[in-house]
Amino acid sequence: MTLREKWLCVCIIFLPYCPHLTVLYEEPNNDFSILNYLIVLYRGAGGNNTERSGCNRLATVWLGLLCIVLLVAIIFLTIEREQLQTSNTNLITERDQLKTSNNKLITERDQLKFCAQNEMGWLYFRSSLYYIALANKNWYDSRRYCRQKGADLLIINSRLEQDFLSSFLGTNEGNMFWIGLTDSDQEGSWKWVDGSWPTMPNTLKCSDCVMSCTIL
């Protein structure tokens, strides 16, 4: 496209909005001539108020559209911010409610612990309750007695638990208690009453069951 054709395209675009715009054209010989034509075009567009009215009207329309877009964006961002603030407030309220509920549970746990420790025959350790029955029963009757109370014979899961119980039950051979270890399913294959294999071997084995002795 030649320079003349480009000027004609510019005129076609601007003339509907600036009907009084005067465009002068001569074939330029160098870059300075092009600059002169640009200056003439600018002066021709701003010759008087009547000639500028069309261009001003177009600028006003575009400015109004820009303001509308900005207003819509501001409204959208404001609504989103309010929604985020509401969500944050709800989360804070929920967090406080959970804290309150947790504190109540801790209080109830401590009360149960206190009651259990003061109840005859009960011990509390690491969220577990232990009942010590002094009745003279065999292993099967002892387990039946425990199951009637919704529990079962003792399963020792750790050395820490074993040491805790030893401090209450004593460490001499006369203090022996039934625990939940048996080989009744298969002779010589010892398991806890929940089906797990024993990891604490320091017990006294009898025919089909185990009683705790010196280091229970």
C-alpha positions in Angstrom: 0.0 0.0 0.0 1.4 3.4 -1.0 1.6 6.4 1.4 -1.3 8.1 -0.5 -3.5 5.0 0.0 -2.7 5.1 3.7 -3.8 8.7 4.0 -7.0 8.0 2.2 -7.7 5.2 4.7 -7.1 7.6 7.6 -9.5 10.1 6.1 -12.2 7.5 5.5 -12.0 6.5 9.2 -12.0 10.1 10.7 -14.3 12.0 8.3 -17.6 10.5 9.7 -16.7 11.9 13.1 -15.0 15.0 12.0 -16.9 16.2 8.9 -15.1 19.6 8.8 -11.6 18.1 8.9 -9.5 19.3 6.0 -6.8 17.0 4.8 -4.0 18.2 2.6 -1.8 15.7 0.7 1.2 16.0 -1.4 3.6 13.3 -2.2 6.4 13.7 0.4 10.0 13.7 -0.6 11.5 12.8 2.8 10.6 12.2 6.5 10.4 15.9 7.2 7.6 16.2 4.6 5.6 13.5 6.4 6.0 15.4 9.7 4.7 18.6 8.0 1.6 16.7 6.8 0.9 15.5 10.3 1.1 19.0 11.6 -1.3 20.2 8.9 -3.7 17.4 9.7 -3.7 18.3 13.4 -4.2 22.0 12.6 -7.0 21.2 10.2 -8.8 19.2 12.8 -8.6 22.0 15.4 -9.4 25.0 13.2 -12.6 26.0 15.1 -15.1 24.8 17.6 -17.6 23.6 15.0 -15.0 21.4 13.3 -14.0 19.9 16.7 -17.5 19.2 17.8 -17.7 15.8 16.1 -14.4 14.6 17.5 -15.3 15.9 21.0 -18.6 14.0 20.8 -16.8 10.8 19.9 -14.3 11.3 22.8 -17.2 11.9 25.2 -18.9 8.7 24.1 -15.7 6.7 24.6 -15.1 8.3 28.0 -18.6 7.6 29.1 -18.2 3.9 28.1 -14.9 3.7 30.0 -16.6 5.2 33.1 -19.4 2.6 32.9 -16.8 -0.2 32.7 -14.9 1.1 35.7 -18.1 1.5 37.7 -19.1 -2.1 36.9 -15.7 -3.3 37.9 -15.8 -1.4 41.2 -19.2 -2.8 42.0 -18.1 -6.4 41.3 -14.9 -6.0 43.4 -16.9 -4.5 46.3 -19.4 -7.4 46.2 -16.6 -10.0 46.1 -14.9 -8.3 49.1 -18.0 -8.3 51.1 -18.5 -12.0 50.4 -15.0 -12.7 51.5 -15.5 -10.8 54.7 -18.7 -12.7 55.4 -16.9 -16.0 54.7 -14.0 -15.0 57.0 -16.4 -14.0 59.8 -18.2 -17.4 59.5 -14.9 -19.3 59.6 -13.9 -17.3 62.8 -17.2 -18.1 64.4 -16.9 -21.8 63.5 -13.4 -21.9 64.9 -14.5 -20.4 68.2 -17.4 -22.9 68.4 -14.9 -25.7 67.8 -12.7 -24.4 70.5 -15.6 -24.2 72.9 -16.7 -27.7 72.1 -13.1 -29.0 72.5 -12.8 -27.3 75.9 -16.1 -28.9 77.0 -14.8 -32.3 75.9 -11.6 -31.8 77.8 -13.6 -30.9 80.9 -15.8 -33.9 80.6 -12.8 -36.2 80.1 -11.1 -34.8 83.2 -14.3 -35.4 85.2 -14.6 -38.9 84.0 -11.0 -39.5 84.8 -11.6 -38.2 88.3 -14.7 -40.3 88.8 -13.0 -43.4 87.5 -10.0 -43.0 89.7 -12.3 -42.6 92.7 -14.5 -45.5 91.7 -13.6 -48.7 93.5 -11.5 -51.0 91.3 -11.1 -48.6 88.3 -7.8 -47.1 86.9 -7.4 -44.5 84.2 -4.4 -44.3 81.9 -4.0 -42.7 78.5 -7.7 -42.5 77.7 -8.3 -46.1 78.8 -10.1 -47.4 81.9 -9.0 -50.6 83.7 -11.2 -52.5 86.1 -9.5 -54.8 88.7 -11.8 -57.6 89.9 -10.6 -59.4 93.1 -13.0 -62.3 92.7 -11.4 -65.8 92.5 -12.4 -67.0 89.0 -10.7 -69.0 86.3 -9.7 -67.5 83.0 -13.0 -68.3 81.1 -15.2 -67.1 83.9 -13.1 -63.9 84.2 -13.5 -63.2 80.5 -17.2 -63.8 80.7 -17.5 -61.4 83.6 -15.6 -58.7 81.7 -17.7 -59.2 78.5 -20.9 -58.9 80.5 -19.7 -55.4 81.5 -19.0 -54.5 77.8 -15.3 -55.0 78.0 -12.7 -57.8 77.8 -9.7 -59.1 79.5 -6.6 -56.9 79.4 -4.5 -56.5 76.2 -1.1 -55.0 76.9 -0.1 -52.9 73.9 3.1 -51.3 75.1 5.9 -51.4 77.7 4.6 -48.1 79.0 1.1 -49.6 79.7 2.7 -52.6 81.3 4.8 -50.5 83.6 1.8 -48.4 84.6 -0.2 -51.5 85.6 2.7 -53.0 87.4 2.8 -50.0 89.7 -0.8 -50.7 90.8 -0.8 -54.5 90.8 2.4 -55.1 92.5 5.5 -57.1 91.4 5.5 -60.3 93.6 4.4 -63.7 92.4 1.4 -63.7 94.8 -0.2 -60.9 92.8 -1.4 -62.7 89.7 -4.3 -61.6 87.4 -5.8 -63.0 84.3 -5.0 -61.1 81.1 -6.4 -61.6 77.6 -3.8 -64.0 76.2 -4.7 -67.6 75.2 -3.8 -70.5 72.9 -7.2 -72.1 73.0 -7.6 -71.9 69.2 -4.3 -73.7 68.6 -2.0 -75.3 71.2 1.2 -73.3 71.5 0.0 -70.4 69.3 -0.6 -67.6 71.7 -2.8 -64.7 70.7 -4.6 -61.8 72.4 -8.3 -62.0 72.7 -8.7 -59.5 69.8 -6.7 -61.9 67.5 -3.4 -60.0 67.5 0.0 -61.6 68.3 1.7 -60.9 71.6 4.7 -58.6 71.8 5.1 -58.7 75.6 6.4 -62.2 76.6 6.9 -61.5 80.3 3.9 -63.5 81.6 3.2 -66.8 83.3 1.5 -69.3 80.9 -0.8 -72.0 82.1 -2.7 -74.7 80.1 -4.8 -72.5 77.8 -4.4 -69.0 79.2 -2.0 -66.5 80.7 -2.0 -64.8 84.0 0.2 -61.8 84.8 2.8 -62.2 87.4 6.0 -60.5 88.4 6.2 -57.7 85.8 2.6 -57.3 84.5 
